[in-house]
């Protein structure tokens, strides 16, 4: 556990991608099988244990220590697993470094895979006794599934690629035929054996992603070379049916089929489809917040499926039967896709329509003012070169995304709450409001949203100071900040969309709000009115 | 029976002994001061007379100039000075070079003031000696159960492993110029690191002083760029005061990897706030286990807590039936101090 704990600890504090890659690569070179494979699986999110719920951890600690002392500790640290790891009353006189009872990662993982729930609780306590604080932290993070050390599955695969000196797409290609602890994969990367077969039916194919287009790109690009289509505001997916093997993958290759059994039912075709997962009612796209009701769930019951029916809007076709189309140009793939979707004839699979255009100016106008209907809910436009092959990764040039400009409003800071993790000493979560006029013509601020990013560390320090200097009242972790006609901090807030919401007092809910600018210069009374937001709401659809 | 506060009490200038008419670590200029150690929040300028260990007096002179006080009197550990029926003696506190606990005995009552202290081994100073007393006045910088510090050798090993793993970067270690820096350097020497360690000017001055007291820190060089090029510090360890690491000073190093040696690094959010990439949990203060073990060991009737996080320690004392109270002294950097 020690080496894994050290790795996690270093990863958590190393912001740079290259630094993380070095740490991962070295770990995989230094540690033996199967330990490195289990570590990799844990980091890539392939190992999930639900044996230790936070409530259990709390109970185990409180059985050994005064609840009030634990509460003070938790309050100070702000993270349950970390608090428990730090305060766990260790056995007197034990030397954790030499204690033969200190578990290795392999032992932990393999025990957890076979142990019953009751056994897990007993094991957990004995492991906590045998480990030091860092080891306990790693163990608890592993068990509660919250590693959060900034390693994506993709980064883990890149580290593998670096270790073996191969391209990351080669790793992605075979990844889905491999299982933790990946001994075949390591054998290949260490040149002890052949590349493992990727031939498993229904496997994930690495997806192609778009670069964000920059203003000066247009001058270099000929509109005749590109097709345009809407960038739908859902979740990018790869839908597979190969010889009856049906799969639904996220763009990073995570299998999300369990949450979308209805979509899986409609994959009545033979091929690999690239598209956007959306809530579709009678062929019309619903808002992202509707889709959110279906995301990150382990299952979806009939009620949920009926209320938020999910479907796929198709962008591309990678395979038709055994026929690999990825080396064909987009123009040819598109033709095959159109026929494919027509033949599939499914109410939950439709085609993402192309938007013809003659000039960038014309396309720009379309982006700024999409026609009524689904397009109003799109995130923007996608540009794809007619001659582009389907290439894994994010190559520069063939595909671009051209997102809509965000909506902006000026709002006044009303409440601030201390952040979590690295911001636990800063007031970094802000509730902001706009002016509302009541029946008597009195103006008051009404909260319309909450944002906790979009500012630099320097700006955070300044807002934090402002909050501390201008606190009117405190409710637990929340401070009420002085805000009125003649005093207040104006925040320019950017957001992607607006929906009616019964849950919010103001009646509106923002999608993806963030602070875009601090308007120290702007008097609070000149911030926006709720009526402005309500007008945006009407314009949305 | 004399009341403890008749021997030692709280006053705006700090802890005051009425029968002896002196203050311990006063935060403003006074007639007579007893100084526990040389950190600037405890050792201030402008007293009429100062009683401290020879090392502490030397540190004060080095940091504030020879005229830092009217008169000075050096006391050896264990030596007793008596005046007006009050006996004062200094005893090792294990915090930094010259650091001392102050034991005051008057009218049959013994009060021991810990100053800042730690219990684990430190090759740069004498080890803490617990004093039996009626009232034990303790610090509580790390008086929360989450602060249990690991073995410092392991922390040094993590730094050395990182140096081997990232040879293209300069490891910039924040460590308080007085005490922590020298201890860290010796820890690295003990871990088998014999390369030149580069130091910031503030650290250099204190290293020289430690050298005068016979502490050999091995090969050192100033981290200056007069003749050197940026790349010259790649793969090197540089020790600097924590403030210098956030400062423009650190821009001279190629791709610096910020590390920080402090007890505060035990809590991840603290390390993140300081944007530290390699938090090293090395403290010159007693951790929770050391604080509670020391309170048990001195067997005092009463525990007074001077500064730091006293709430949890008070709770711990209450659970064990130990009489305790918080003095909540101000002026000592319990939070962002040398840790």
Interface residues (C-beta under 8 A of the other chain):
Chain A: X6 X10 X12 X13 X14 X15 X19 X22 X23 X26 X65 X66 X68 X69 X70 X72 X73 X76 X77 X78 X79 X82 X83 X86 X87 X90 X97 X132 X133 X134 X420 X421 X422 X423 X424 X425 X426 X457
Chain B: X144 X145 X146 X147 X148 X150 X151 X154 X158 X162 X165 X166 X266 X267 X268 X269 X270 X271 X272 X273 X275 X276 X277 X278 X279 X309 X311 X312 X315 X316 X319
